[in-house]
Amino acid sequence: MTTTTALPRNDTPPPSALDAWTLPGVDGPKIGEPCPPPHENAPAAGVVTPCGTAGKVSLEYQSYRPLVGEPPCEMRSLDGKPQTFETRACVDGDHAVFSSVCMICRSMSGWSAHARLSELAPDQSRALYARIGYGTTTDAAPTTPAAWRALIEKGEPIERAPTVPTP
């Protein structure tokens, strides 16, 4: 009789500058918190539930609130030359931040999201993929952190205006 011992799996994602970060002004539960009760676990603004595959919140989403300020990662343009909406994203470790803002609207309009990539449920991945402007055919939506990272890293770096040192 032979016995085998499984090697331990290292499912712990690498540390990220976004581990303790949350969307500014988010009203609901934060990434990593336990899922809210079912009656409070309704889809965020009609998008998807915040709960992921680990029974914890894996998606913070704000409709009609583009991202204010910069997250602690490098935002990249996902749509090349923006026309009506400018969509940006950044990825660091197991987290990604997404933001879209209307460039021609009279008032601030858009959305923002913060996701823990390794815990996104399939419906969350499909909804984010559609929201960032890759069409309604969501069969090609990324399903792994590596696939999300590759998609975001294809984006163009955003040029920042030079800062002037203060005396």
C-alpha positions as CSV (number, residue, x, y, z in Angstrom):
1,M,0.0,0.0,0.0
2,T,1.4,3.3,-1.0
3,T,0.6,6.7,0.5
4,T,1.1,10.0,-1.2
5,T,1.5,13.4,0.4
6,A,0.2,16.4,-1.5
7,L,2.5,19.3,-1.8
8,P,1.2,22.4,-0.1
9,R,-0.4,24.9,-2.5
10,N,0.5,28.5,-2.3
11,D,-2.8,30.2,-3.1
12,T,-1.8,33.4,-1.3
13,P,-1.5,36.2,-3.9
14,P,1.5,38.4,-3.7
15,P,1.2,41.6,-1.6
16,S,-0.3,44.6,-3.4
17,A,-0.4,48.3,-2.8
18,L,-4.2,47.9,-3.3
19,D,-4.6,45.4,-0.4
20,A,-6.0,48.0,2.0
21,W,-7.2,50.5,-0.6
22,T,-10.9,51.0,-1.3
23,L,-12.8,53.1,-3.8
24,P,-13.2,56.6,-2.4
25,G,-16.8,57.1,-1.1
26,V,-17.8,53.4,-1.5
27,D,-21.0,52.8,0.5
28,G,-21.2,49.1,0.5
29,P,-19.0,46.3,1.8
30,K,-15.3,46.5,1.1
31,I,-13.1,43.9,-0.7
32,G,-12.3,40.9,1.6
33,E,-15.2,41.5,4.0
34,P,-17.8,38.7,4.5
35,C,-20.6,38.7,2.0
36,P,-23.7,40.7,3.2
37,P,-26.9,38.8,3.9
38,P,-28.8,37.7,0.8
39,H,-31.3,40.6,0.9
40,E,-28.4,43.1,0.9
41,N,-26.4,41.2,-1.7
42,A,-28.3,42.6,-4.6
43,P,-26.4,43.5,-7.7
44,A,-24.5,46.8,-7.4
45,A,-26.4,49.3,-9.5
46,G,-27.7,46.5,-11.7
47,V,-24.3,45.1,-12.5
48,V,-23.6,42.1,-10.3
49,T,-23.5,41.0,-6.7
50,P,-20.3,42.1,-4.8
51,C,-19.7,38.5,-3.6
52,G,-17.1,36.4,-5.3
53,T,-16.1,32.7,-5.2
54,A,-14.5,32.7,-1.7
55,G,-17.7,33.9,0.0
56,K,-16.2,37.3,0.5
57,V,-16.7,40.6,-1.3
58,S,-14.5,40.6,-4.4
59,L,-16.0,43.6,-6.2
60,E,-16.6,47.2,-5.2
61,Y,-18.6,49.0,-7.8
62,Q,-19.9,52.6,-8.1
63,S,-22.3,53.6,-10.9
64,Y,-22.4,57.3,-11.8
65,R,-19.2,57.9,-9.8
66,P,-16.0,58.0,-11.8
67,L,-12.8,57.5,-9.8
68,V,-11.7,60.6,-7.9
69,G,-8.0,60.7,-7.3
70,E,-5.4,58.1,-8.3
71,P,-5.1,54.6,-6.9
72,P,-1.6,53.4,-5.8
73,C,-1.0,51.8,-9.2
74,E,-0.3,53.1,-12.8
75,M,-3.5,53.7,-14.7
76,R,-3.6,52.8,-18.3
77,S,-6.0,53.8,-21.1
78,L,-8.0,50.8,-22.3
79,D,-9.6,52.6,-25.2
80,G,-6.7,54.3,-27.0
81,K,-7.9,57.7,-28.1
82,P,-11.0,58.4,-26.0
83,Q,-14.1,59.8,-27.6
84,T,-17.2,59.9,-25.5
85,F,-15.9,57.8,-22.6
86,E,-12.4,57.4,-21.3
87,T,-11.8,54.0,-19.7
88,R,-8.8,53.4,-17.5
89,A,-7.5,50.5,-15.4
90,C,-4.5,49.5,-13.4
91,V,-3.5,46.2,-11.9
92,D,-1.3,45.4,-8.9
93,G,-0.9,42.0,-7.4
94,D,-4.3,40.4,-7.1
95,H,-6.2,43.7,-7.5
96,A,-7.4,45.8,-10.4
97,V,-9.1,49.2,-10.5
98,F,-11.3,50.4,-13.3
99,S,-12.7,53.8,-14.1
100,S,-14.7,55.3,-16.9
101,V,-15.7,58.9,-17.3
102,C,-17.8,60.7,-19.8
103,M,-15.7,63.3,-21.7
104,I,-18.6,65.2,-23.2
105,C,-21.2,65.2,-20.4
106,R,-22.1,68.4,-18.7
107,S,-21.9,66.8,-15.2
108,M,-19.5,64.2,-13.8
109,S,-20.7,60.9,-15.2
110,G,-19.1,57.5,-15.3
111,W,-18.4,54.5,-13.0
112,S,-15.6,52.9,-11.1
113,A,-14.7,49.5,-9.7
114,H,-12.1,47.7,-7.6
115,A,-11.8,43.9,-7.9
116,R,-9.8,41.1,-6.3
117,L,-9.1,39.2,-9.4
118,S,-8.5,35.7,-8.0
119,E,-12.0,35.7,-6.4
120,L,-14.1,37.2,-9.2
121,A,-17.1,35.0,-10.0
122,P,-17.7,34.3,-13.7
123,D,-20.7,36.8,-13.8
124,Q,-18.5,39.5,-12.3
125,S,-15.8,38.9,-14.9
126,R,-18.3,39.0,-17.7
127,A,-19.9,42.2,-16.4
128,L,-16.6,44.0,-15.9
129,Y,-15.5,42.9,-19.4
130,A,-18.6,44.4,-20.9
131,R,-18.4,47.6,-18.8
132,I,-14.9,48.4,-20.0
133,G,-16.1,48.5,-23.5
134,Y,-15.1,45.2,-25.0
135,G,-18.6,44.6,-26.3
136,T,-21.6,42.5,-25.3
137,T,-20.0,39.2,-26.4
138,T,-18.6,38.2,-23.0
139,D,-17.4,34.7,-24.0
140,A,-13.9,36.1,-24.2
141,A,-14.0,37.7,-20.7
142,P,-10.8,37.1,-18.7
143,T,-11.3,34.3,-16.2
144,T,-7.9,34.4,-14.4
145,P,-5.8,37.1,-12.7
146,A,-3.1,36.5,-15.4
147,A,-5.6,37.1,-18.2
148,W,-6.9,40.3,-16.6
149,R,-3.3,41.5,-16.1
150,A,-2.5,40.8,-19.7
151,L,-5.6,42.7,-20.9
152,I,-4.9,45.8,-18.7
153,E,-1.2,45.8,-19.5
154,K,-2.1,46.1,-23.3
155,G,-3.5,49.5,-22.5
156,E,-1.5,52.7,-23.2
157,P,0.3,54.4,-20.3
158,I,-1.3,57.7,-19.4
159,E,0.9,60.7,-19.8
160,R,0.9,62.9,-16.8
161,A,1.5,66.6,-16.9
162,P,4.9,67.5,-15.4
163,T,4.7,68.9,-11.9
164,V,6.2,72.2,-11.0
165,P,8.2,72.1,-7.8
166,T,7.1,74.6,-5.2
167,P,9.7,76.9,-3.7
